């Protein structure tokens, strides 16, 4: 019986790991950076990297803790807040080292904000490796259990990492997140080589490394109108004004926006269509949540929305494409999905790893409009849509056969 088929905590074959083997590292900050960077420079081999943020607690997605571990250097817990002057030196030390991360796409943006970026071909993502190997469980805890027989303590993932001082149990948790990444990579490399998928992994890692930052939505306030009945442009203006006021408050107080006022509360307040400060202050979202202190700022935004001329009111969301414009696409998409799912099953990986659903949908549209239904033409279209060579090689011919039928 494998650890994936029973509860890990009850599996007697797993070795529980709840403290770093070299003790709990101190928080590296201020003058402590100089000796810590010197240790990192003396180390060798790849560097295990992790980042802790305060998502859902603080406004920004900035890093509040960076964990590094390297052979010969031990584990460093680096406080980036107020220590930005040391990061150019840190970037130079990391230089051409291979970076090992789990779910790198989550951490690379905040590392990039500090000028820390892996070089070409120098990224290894243990989560992506697990996906390419067809593992059912891809969390770091699951991968350590499956590949190394170790059960990693994971009790503090939702902690407030912006707090100082950082408690011993949080520093222990953070150190463990990088302590075992290098041994895990070693096992995964062997498995990828045996499966003939090292090149697949290299292509995926490089795509993640070079992926541009995700663009912010042009009109994020429309998220508060989801499944809500706002029948007029003036109603939409009220939603927009409340959303923007909440965002200003959240940014000023460095608080996650949903902790200031949830999307549902914004929608409820907009539907009330308040006409005075009292209307805002006595609204259920503020009254039941003890948030009357927000009322003046919110009322100021609402009053401005009421005063907007018609020419400045937001337009309703664009209508979905007509059925006529989409005619034939769902039928083609069924064939594309079927081909991808069958090929993924043959390879023993998830179909969304073989080809993202968004790429499958867009390919169906291209097949309906202009792309010839041949393997080479479909391969060119997939490459144009961002599919990696290994994905093209494992899907184009199968999709061509499916849509021709």
N, C-alpha and C positions, 0 to 999 in steps of 0.2 A: 504493500500500500504506500502510495507516494504522499508527500506532504500537501499536494494540491487537492487530495480527495478527503482530507480530514481537517479539523481545526488545528492550525499550527500550534497553538498553545497546549494542545493535548498530545502532540506527537512526541514520543519519547526519543526519537532519533535526532531531533533538532537540538542544537546547543544554543541556549539563550544568551544573548549578548545585550547587556544593559548598561555597561560602563566602558569607557575607552581603556584599552589595555595599557596605555602609558599614563593614565590618570586624566583628570579633567583639565583641559588647557585653560590658561587665563585669557581674558579678552585683550587682544592686542590693540592698543590705542595710544595716541600721543608719542612720547619718546620711546615707548616699547617697540615701535615699528622698526627702528634701525636694527637692533639685534635680530628681530624676527625675520626681516628681509635678508639679512646676512645668512641666517640658517637656511632659508629657502634657496638662496643662491648656491650654497654648498651642496644641496641635494641633487639628485639625478633622476632621470626617467620621467614618466608622465606625471601630471599633476591632477589629483582628484579635486573637483571644484563643486561647490554648492552655494546657494544663496538663500537667505531667509528674508522675507519681506513682512509687511504687516497688512496684507490685503484684507479688506473687510473691516479694518480698524482705522488705518490712516488713509489720507486722501490719495497719496501718490503710490506708484508701484516701485519706488526706489528700494535699493538694497539697504537693509539695516544690519546685516551680518553676512560676511563672506567667509566660507570655510575652505581651507586649502590643505592638502596633504601630499607629501612627496617623500619618496624613499630618501632617507638620510636627513630629512628636515622635520619629521613629525607632523603634527597637526597644528595649524594656525587658525585662530578665530579672529578675523579682522573686522574691526569696527570702521565702516567707511564714513560715518557721519562726523564731520569736522576734521577728517584726516585725508582729504582729497589730495593734499600736496604730496603724499607718498605714492600715489597710484601711477604716475609716470614711471617711477623706478620699479614698481611691481610689474608693470606691463613689460618693461625691458627684461626683467628677470625671467618672466614666463616665456618670453621670446618664442622660440621654435618648439617648445615643449608640447607634447600631446595633452590635451585637456580631456578629462573623463568626467562626464556629467550624466545624470539621470533626468530625462525630460529636458534636454538642453534648450528647447525652444521657449521654455518658461523663464529660464535664468539669463540667457544671453542678452536680451534687451537691457536689463538693469545693469549687467556687467559692462555692456557697451557704453552706457551713460557715463561710466567711470573711466572710459578709455581702455578697457580690458577686452580684448578680442583674440580668439585663437587664430593661428595662421592657416594658410591653405593646407588642406589635408591633415590638420592637427586636431580634429575633433572626434571623439568617440562617445556616442550616446548609448548608454546601457538599456534604456527603454526601447529605443528604435531597434537595437540588436535583438532584443527579446521578441519584438513584433516580426522581424524578418526570419527569426527561427521558428515562428509559429507557436510560441508559448502562450498558453491561455491566460496566465496571470503575469502582468507586466510591471506591477508596482515594485519599488526597490525592495520592500520587505519580502515580497513573493519571490523575486529573483534570487535574493540571498538564500532563501530557504531551499529553492529548487536546485541552485547551482553549487552552493557551498554548505548546505545543511545547517545554516545559522538562522536563528530567529532574532530579528532586530527589534528592539523596543521602539515604538512609534506613538508615544502618548502626547506629544506637544506640537503637532503640526499646525494647530490653529492658535498658537500662543502669540502674544504681542511682542514681537521681536524688536520693537522700538523702545521698550522699557530699559532703563538703566538704573541701578546695576542689573546685569543679566544673571539670573539665578543659576546656581550650580547645576540643577537638573536640566535647565535649558542649554547650558554650555555642553553638558554631557551628551544630550540628544543631538546637538549640532555637530559635535565631533564625530559621533558614530555615523552620521550621514556620509562622511567622506572616508572613514577609516577602511571600509571594505570595498570601495569602488575599484581599486586596482586589481585585487584578487578576482573580483567578479568579471572585469574586462578580460583577464587572462583566460578564464574558462570560456567566456563567450567567443573570444577570438578562435579558440580551438574548435568550438562547435560550428562557427561560421565557415571556417576553412573546410571542415569535414563535409558540410552541406553544399560547398561550392558557392557560397553567398558573400564572400568577403567584398567582392566588387559591388554587389548590391548595397552593402552597408556603406562603403566608401561614397557611393553616389548620394545616398540619403543623408549622410553626415554633411557632405559638402553643400547640399541644398539647404539644410538647416543653417549652416554657418553663414551662407551668403544671402539668406532670405531677408528682404528689406523689412523694416519695421512695419507693423500693421497700421494702416492709415486709420485715423480716428473717424468715426461716422460723421457725415456732414451735418446731420440733424439728429443728434442723440436723443433729444427730447421726445421724439416720436415713439420711443420705447414705452413711454407712459400712456400712449394712446392705444396700445395693443389690446384688442378685444374690448375696447371701450367705445361708447357711442358719443362721439363729438361731431355733431351734425353741422356746425358752422365754422367758418374761418375765425370768428371771434373766439369761439371755444378753444380752437387750436392755439390761438395767441395767448390765451390764459395758461394753457398747459406749458407752452414754451417759456413764458415769463416765470412761472413757478419753478420750472426745471432749472433755468439759468440762475435764479435767486438762490435756490438750494445749492447749486454748484459753487457759487461765490462764497456762501457761508462755509461749505465743506472745505474749500481751499484755504480760506482764512484761518479756520480752526484746525486744519490738518486732520480732518475726520472723514472717514468713508462716507460718501454721499448718502447711501441707504440708511446709515445710522442717524443722519440729520432728518431725512424724510424719505420714506419709501416711494417707489413708483406708484404703488396703489394709492398711497396717501395723496400724492400729487394729483392723480386722476380724480380722486374723490373731492378734493378741494376745488379743482377746476369745474367739476359738475355742479358744485354748490353755487358757482358764479357769484362770489362775494362782492358786495357793493360798499363795504365799509370795513374799517379796522376791526370793529366788533364782530362782523360776520366771519372774518378770518380767525380771530382769537377764539371764538366759540365753536368753530368747526370741529367735528368729531376727531379728525386726525391729530389736531393740536391739543384738544381737550383731554382725550383719552390717553395720549402719550406724554402728558405733562410738558408740552413743547410750546406753550403760549409765548415764550420768549422769542420765538421765531416770527411771531405775527407782524411786528412793524416792518421788517425787511420784506416779508412775503406780500403784505398789503401794498407796499410801495411798488413792487413789481406788478401786482395785479392792477393797480390804478393806472400804471403806464400802459398796460395792455389794453385796458378799456379806452384809453385816449388815442390809440393808434388810428391813423386814417386807413381807410379800406385798402389803399394801394400798398400798405406795409403789412397786411395780414398774411399769414402763411397759407399756402395752397394745400388742399387735401393731398394725401399721398397718391402718387401715380397709380392708375388702375393697372391691374395685371394684364398681360397680353391676352388678346381675345382668343377664344377657342379656334377661330378660323386661322389666326396667325400661328397657333401652335399645332395645327392639324398634322397628324402623322408622327409628331415627336414622341408622345407617350408610347406609341407602339414600337418605335425604334429604340427608345430607352429600355423597354422591357427586354429586347434582344441584346442590347449592350450589357445590361445588368446580368442577364443569364449567362452570357459568355464569360464575363469577368468572374462571376461567382463559381462557375464550373472550373475555370482555370485556377482560381485561388484554392479551391478544394483539392485539386491535383497537387498543388505546391505545398499544401498544409499551412496556409497563412490566411489571414482575414481578407475579405474582398476589398475593404476600404484601404488596406495597406497596399494591395496590388494596384488599385487605381481609385483615387478619391471619388466619392459620389458626385461632387461638383464637377469634376472632369468628365465623368460618365454622362451627366446631364448635358453639359455643353457640347460634348462630342455628338450626342443625338441631334442637337440643333444643327450642328454643322453638317451632319449626314443628310438632314432634311433639306438643307439649303444649297450646299455647294460641293461637299467633299465626295469624291468617287468612292464607291464601296469596295475598294480593294485594299489588301494588306498594306502596300507601300503608302497609299494615299492616307489611310487611317493612321499609319505610323507617323507620317509627317504632321497630321492634325494633332495627334496626341503630344508630340514634341512641342508644337506651337502652344499647346495648352499647359505646358510645364511638366509633363510626365518625364521621368528619368529614362535613360536608355534601357535599363533592365526591365522597366515597366512596359515600355514599347515592345521590346522583344517578346515579352510574355503575354501580351494582350492583343496586339494589332491583328495578327492572322486569325485568332480565335473570334474576335469581333467581326472581322470581314466575313468569315464563314457563317456566323449567326445572322447578320443582317442580309446577306445574299439569299438566305433560305426564306 
